[in-house]
Amino acid sequence: MEVKKIIGVLGISFLIVSCSNDVKKTSDTVLESKVDASSCQSQMLENKYVVLWEDGSFTYEEGRDEESFKKEFVEKNLQQIKKVYYDRKIKFFSESETNSVSLNSEIQSSASENAEQLWGQRMIAAEDVWKKNFYGQGVIVGVVDSYVDISHSQLKDQIYTNTNEIPDNGIDDDNNGFIDDYHGMNFTGVSNYTISNVHGTHVSGIIASNHQGLMKGIAPKATLIPAPFISNDGSGSLGDAIKAMNYVTDHGAKVINASWGGSVCVSSLKEAFQAISDKGVLIVVAAGNDGRDLTVSPTYPAAFNLPGQITVGASNENDFMAYFSNSSFSLVHLAAPGDAIFSTTPSEKYDYLKGTSMATPFVTGAAAVLWSAFPSATVAKIKEAIVNSVDITPSHEFRVYSRGRLNLSKAYDYLNK
């Protein structure tokens, strides 16, 4: 039976409910208990499982049915298995993102108009750090998202290349377990991407587009590893998200952009986040676009609140919290520009999108720039600098932990003092 895998792109969200810990290990106790709620039952992908091993690694298994899977796989590997989770699906429900423009109309923009459309870069004082010649050079960023147009003129030179792989020959030349991962790896199972799927390319442009065109990425000399797991219809699975994050981590990513989420009833994503964070990787996460307080109505991964995680809300051009942004004085760390954000889209085009999806890559790019300036800084120190150096305007106080909005220049000064 073919099961459609679904996950959301965010401004988007995930509801993950942790399950109880086991007392005595058996095939029944290592398998995640089913949640009674019908909404959680409906999210399960039939006979598909995410296996967490005792050594901290994950694998993705299938069975004919649950009983045979427990007998033929779980019982045989019981001592090495820590937990078995059901893989999940989640529906895409991003905030409406409008104000699209064509490339031709934007090419004719004046310099002042171009500066206005890049209001976010100006508001976070990115140019102050660019003038010091820090552009994210030497830092690898994992873009765990949807399709990225690696041929876009403002992105192509920043895309990671696996020189040990021969592209498109159908062979795993470097024996790393992935076939044709020359410019990142596709985890969607879909080869015929459509250009209507703009999310990954737009996020990538905010992080690292060069400054030779209409867009100016925050870290234009960073290296991007695309690891798409979200398909053309805005769908994917939890298991594929974990595989994508592990892939970019294993290939040197220092920071991962996670502009997505959904509604799942498992804790496997939290385990994966923690394992990746333990390897010295910062994960930057979108807060979601439901306009709610995550303290009251948590969504995940935004509300994990792990030490190696930064959760980002969205601000608008007037330096207020965007109406759609989720918030929390304890679970959302700061705000960043996320309303009417101009960036790259497939086929040499550009677009204005809104959402915490767009705010998140501002922080991801900022982290890359800071690491290029302070390469020995720890994840904890980079997070501390970003969160503790925000702009705070008393009458515009943001409903986030820091009470403020990202300021890259101040974050640099924080680390340089």
C-alpha positions in Angstrom: 0.0 0.0 0.0 1.4 3.3 -1.0 1.1 5.9 1.7 1.4 9.6 1.0 4.0 11.3 3.3 3.1 14.8 4.4 4.8 17.5 6.4 4.4 21.3 6.6 6.6 24.2 5.5 6.6 27.0 7.9 5.4 29.5 8.7 3.8 26.2 9.4 3.8 24.0 12.5 4.1 20.4 14.1 2.3 19.1 17.3 4.5 16.4 18.8 3.4 14.7 22.0 6.1 12.9 24.0 5.3 9.4 25.0 6.0 7.7 28.3 9.3 6.2 29.1 9.7 2.4 29.4 10.4 0.4 32.5 11.3 -3.0 31.2 12.4 -3.4 27.6 10.2 -5.7 25.4 9.1 -5.5 21.8 5.9 -3.8 23.1 7.6 -1.3 25.4 10.1 -0.1 22.9 7.4 0.6 20.4 5.8 3.9 20.8 2.3 3.7 22.3 -0.5 4.7 20.1 -2.2 7.9 21.1 -6.0 7.7 21.5 -6.7 11.0 19.8 -8.1 10.4 16.3 -6.0 13.3 15.0 -2.8 11.5 16.0 -4.0 8.1 14.7 -4.7 9.7 11.3 -1.2 11.0 11.0 0.5 7.6 11.2 2.1 6.2 8.0 1.0 2.6 7.8 3.8 0.1 8.5 6.6 2.7 8.5 8.8 3.2 11.5 11.6 5.5 12.8 14.0 3.4 14.9 16.2 5.1 17.5 19.1 2.8 18.4 21.0 2.7 21.7 24.1 4.3 20.0 21.9 7.4 19.1 21.6 6.7 15.4 18.3 6.4 13.5 17.1 4.1 10.7 13.9 3.9 8.8 12.2 0.6 8.5 9.0 -0.9 7.0 7.0 -3.9 7.9 4.2 -6.0 6.4 2.1 -5.2 9.5 2.8 -4.2 13.1 2.8 -7.7 14.6 5.2 -9.2 12.0 7.4 -6.1 12.3 7.7 -6.6 16.1 8.5 -10.3 15.7 10.8 -10.2 12.6 12.6 -7.0 13.4 12.2 -5.6 16.9 12.6 -8.8 18.8 15.7 -9.7 16.9 17.3 -6.4 17.6 15.8 -5.7 21.0 19.0 -5.1 22.9 20.3 -2.6 20.4 17.0 -0.7 20.0 16.2 2.2 22.3 12.8 3.3 20.8 10.6 2.6 17.8 8.4 5.4 16.6 5.6 5.4 14.0 6.5 7.6 11.1 4.0 10.4 10.7 2.3 12.6 8.1 1.3 16.2 8.6 -0.7 18.5 6.4 0.8 21.7 4.9 -0.9 24.8 6.2 1.4 27.9 5.7 0.3 31.4 6.2 -0.7 33.0 2.9 2.3 34.6 1.4 1.6 37.2 -1.2 3.0 40.3 -3.0 4.7 38.4 -5.8 6.6 40.3 -8.5 8.1 39.3 -11.8 11.8 39.5 -12.5 11.3 42.0 -15.3 9.5 44.6 -13.2 12.1 44.3 -10.5 15.1 44.7 -12.8 13.9 48.2 -13.5 13.8 49.2 -9.8 15.8 52.2 -8.8 18.6 51.9 -6.2 16.3 53.4 -3.5 13.5 51.0 -4.3 15.9 48.1 -4.1 17.1 49.3 -0.7 13.5 49.5 0.4 12.7 46.0 -0.7 15.6 44.7 1.3 14.3 46.4 4.5 15.2 43.4 6.6 18.9 43.5 5.8 18.9 47.2 6.7 16.9 46.7 9.9 19.3 44.0 11.3 22.3 46.2 10.4 23.9 43.5 8.3 26.0 45.9 6.3 27.9 47.0 9.3 29.4 43.5 9.6 29.8 43.1 5.8 32.0 46.2 5.9 34.3 44.2 8.2 34.6 41.6 5.4 32.6 38.9 7.3 30.2 37.2 4.9 29.8 33.7 6.2 32.9 32.4 4.5 34.1 29.0 5.5 30.7 28.1 7.2 28.4 25.3 5.9 24.7 25.8 6.3 22.2 22.9 5.9 19.0 23.9 4.1 16.5 21.2 5.2 13.5 22.4 3.3 12.0 21.9 -0.2 13.5 22.2 -3.6 16.4 24.7 -4.0 17.1 26.0 -7.5 20.9 25.4 -7.5 21.2 27.0 -10.9 19.9 30.4 -9.9 22.6 33.0 -10.7 22.6 34.4 -7.2 22.9 31.0 -5.5 24.9 28.6 -7.8 28.3 29.6 -6.5 27.3 29.0 -2.9 26.0 25.4 -3.4 28.0 22.6 -1.8 29.8 20.3 -4.1 30.8 16.7 -3.2 33.9 16.3 -5.3 34.0 12.6 -4.6 30.7 12.0 -6.4 30.2 11.9 -10.2 26.8 13.5 -10.9 23.9 11.7 -12.5 25.6 8.3 -13.1 23.4 6.4 -10.7 26.3 5.2 -8.6 27.3 5.9 -5.0 30.9 6.8 -6.1 32.1 7.7 -2.6 30.4 4.9 -0.8 28.7 7.2 1.7 25.3 5.5 1.3 23.8 8.2 -1.1 23.6 8.0 -4.8 24.5 11.2 -6.9 24.7 13.5 -3.9 26.8 15.9 -5.8 25.0 19.1 -4.7 23.3 17.9 -1.5 20.7 15.1 -1.4 17.1 14.8 -2.3 15.1 13.1 0.4 11.6 13.6 -1.1 11.5 10.6 -3.4 10.5 13.0 -6.2 12.8 13.8 -9.1 10.5 16.1 -11.1 10.4 19.2 -9.0 8.1 22.0 -10.2 9.2 25.7 -10.1 5.9 26.5 -8.2 7.7 25.1 -5.1 9.5 28.3 -4.2 10.0 27.9 -0.5 13.5 26.3 -0.4 14.9 28.7 -3.0 13.5 31.7 -1.2 14.9 30.6 2.2 18.3 29.9 0.6 18.4 33.4 -1.0 17.8 35.0 2.4 20.6 33.0 3.9 23.3 33.2 1.2 22.4 34.8 -2.2 25.4 36.7 -3.5 25.3 40.5 -3.8 25.6 40.6 -7.6 21.9 41.0 -8.3 18.6 42.2 -6.8 18.9 40.2 -3.6 21.5 40.4 -0.9 21.8 37.3 1.3 22.9 37.7 5.0 25.9 35.3 4.5 26.7 35.5 0.8 29.9 33.5 1.1 28.5 30.7 3.2 28.2 27.3 1.6 24.7 25.8 1.3 23.9 22.1 1.4 20.4 21.6 0.0 18.6 18.6 1.6 15.0 18.8 0.4 12.5 16.5 2.1 9.3 18.5 1.2 7.7 17.7 -2.1 6.0 19.8 -4.7 2.7 19.7 -2.8 4.3 20.9 0.4 4.4 17.4 1.9 7.0 15.1 3.4 7.5 12.9 6.4 9.1 13.1 9.8 11.5 10.3 9.0 12.7 12.1 5.9 13.2 15.3 7.9 15.4 13.4 10.3 17.4 11.8 7.5 17.9 15.2 5.9 19.2 16.8 9.1 21.5 13.9 9.7 22.9 14.1 6.2 23.8 17.8 6.3 25.3 17.3 9.8 27.5 14.5 8.6 28.6 16.7 5.7 29.9 19.5 7.9 26.9 21.8 8.5 27.5 24.2 11.4 24.0 25.5 11.4 20.7 24.1 10.0 17.8 26.1 8.9 14.4 24.5 9.8 11.7 26.7 8.4 9.0 24.1 8.8 6.9 22.1 11.3 3.7 20.2 11.6 1.4 18.3 13.9 2.9 15.0 15.1 2.4 12.8 18.1 5.9 11.5 18.5 9.1 12.6 20.3 11.6 11.2 17.7 12.3 14.6 16.2 13.3 15.9 19.6 15.7 13.0 20.0 17.2 13.8 16.6 17.5 17.5 17.4 19.3 16.7 20.6 21.7 14.3 18.9 22.6 16.8 16.2 23.0 19.6 18.8 25.4 17.4 20.7 27.6 17.4 17.6 28.1 21.1 17.8 25.4 22.2 15.3 23.0 25.1 15.8 19.4 24.5 14.7 17.4 27.5 13.8 13.6 26.9 13.9 10.5 28.8 12.7 8.0 29.6 15.5 5.0 29.1 13.3 2.2 31.3 11.8 -0.8 30.6 13.9 -0.7 33.9 15.9 -0.7 32.0 19.2 1.3 31.7 22.3 3.4 28.6 22.3 3.5 28.4 26.0 -0.3 27.8 26.0 -0.5 25.9 22.7 2.9 24.5 21.9 3.9 23.3 18.4 7.0 21.5 17.5 9.9 21.6 16.8 9.5 25.3 17.8 8.7 24.5 21.4 11.5 22.0 22.1 13.6 24.8 23.7 16.8 22.7 23.4 20.2 24.3 24.3 21.4 24.1 20.7 18.2 25.6 19.2 17.0 29.1 18.4 13.3 29.6 17.7 12.4 32.6 15.7 9.3 34.8 15.4 8.5 37.3 12.7 8.6 41.1 12.7 7.3 43.6 10.2 8.8 46.6 8.5 7.4 48.9 11.3 9.3 46.8 13.8 6.3 45.2 15.5 5.6 41.6 15.9 3.9 40.3 12.7 0.2 39.6 13.3 0.6 36.0 12.2 3.7 35.1 14.2 3.6 32.7 17.1 5.1 34.0 20.2 6.2 33.0 23.8 8.2 34.7 26.4 9.9 31.4 27.2 9.9 29.3 24.0 10.5 31.9 21.2 13.9 33.5 21.5 13.7 36.5 19.3 12.1 38.1 16.3 13.5 38.7 12.9 12.2 40.3 9.6 9.5 38.0 8.2 6.8 40.1 6.5 6.9 40.9 2.8 10.4 39.5 2.4 12.1 39.7 -1.0 14.3 36.9 -2.1 15.2 34.4 -4.9 12.8 32.0 -6.4 13.3 29.3 -9.2 14.1 30.1 -12.8 15.9 33.4 -12.2 12.9 35.0 -10.5 12.2 36.8 -7.2 9.3 37.0 -4.9 7.9 38.6 -1.7 6.9 36.0 0.8 5.9 36.3 4.5 6.0 33.9 7.4 8.3 32.8 10.2 9.8 30.7 7.4 11.3 33.9 6.1 12.4 35.2 9.6 14.3 32.0 10.4 16.9 32.3 7.6 17.8 35.8 8.7 19.0 34.3 12.0 20.6 31.3 10.2 22.5 33.7 8.0 23.5 35.8 11.0 24.9 32.8 12.8 27.0 31.9 9.7 28.4 35.4 9.5 29.3 35.4 13.2 31.0 32.0 12.8 33.1 33.4 9.9 34.2 36.2 12.3 34.6 34.0 15.4 35.3 30.5 14.1 36.2 29.0 17.5 32.9 30.2 19.1 30.7 27.5 20.5 27.0 26.9 19.7 26.2 28.3 23.1 28.2 31.4 22.6 26.7 32.1 19.1 23.2 31.6 20.5 24.0 33.8 23.5 25.3 36.6 21.3 22.3 36.5 19.0 19.7 36.4 21.8 21.4 38.9 24.1 22.1 41.6 21.5 18.6 42.3 20.1 17.1 45.7 19.4 14.5 46.5 22.0 12.1 49.4 21.6 10.0 49.9 24.7 6.8 50.7 22.9 7.4 47.8 20.4 8.3 45.1 22.9 8.2 41.7 21.2 6.4 38.8 22.8 9.6 36.7 22.9 12.2 35.7 25.4 14.7 38.5 24.5 11.9 41.1 24.0 13.5 42.2 20.8 14.5 41.8 17.2 17.7 40.5 15.6 20.6 42.9 15.2 23.6 41.3 13.5 25.9 44.3 14.2 25.3 44.2 17.9 25.7 40.4 18.0 29.2 40.9 16.4 30.1 43.5 19.0 28.9 41.2 21.7 31.4 38.5 20.6 34.1 41.0 19.9 34.1 42.7 23.4 
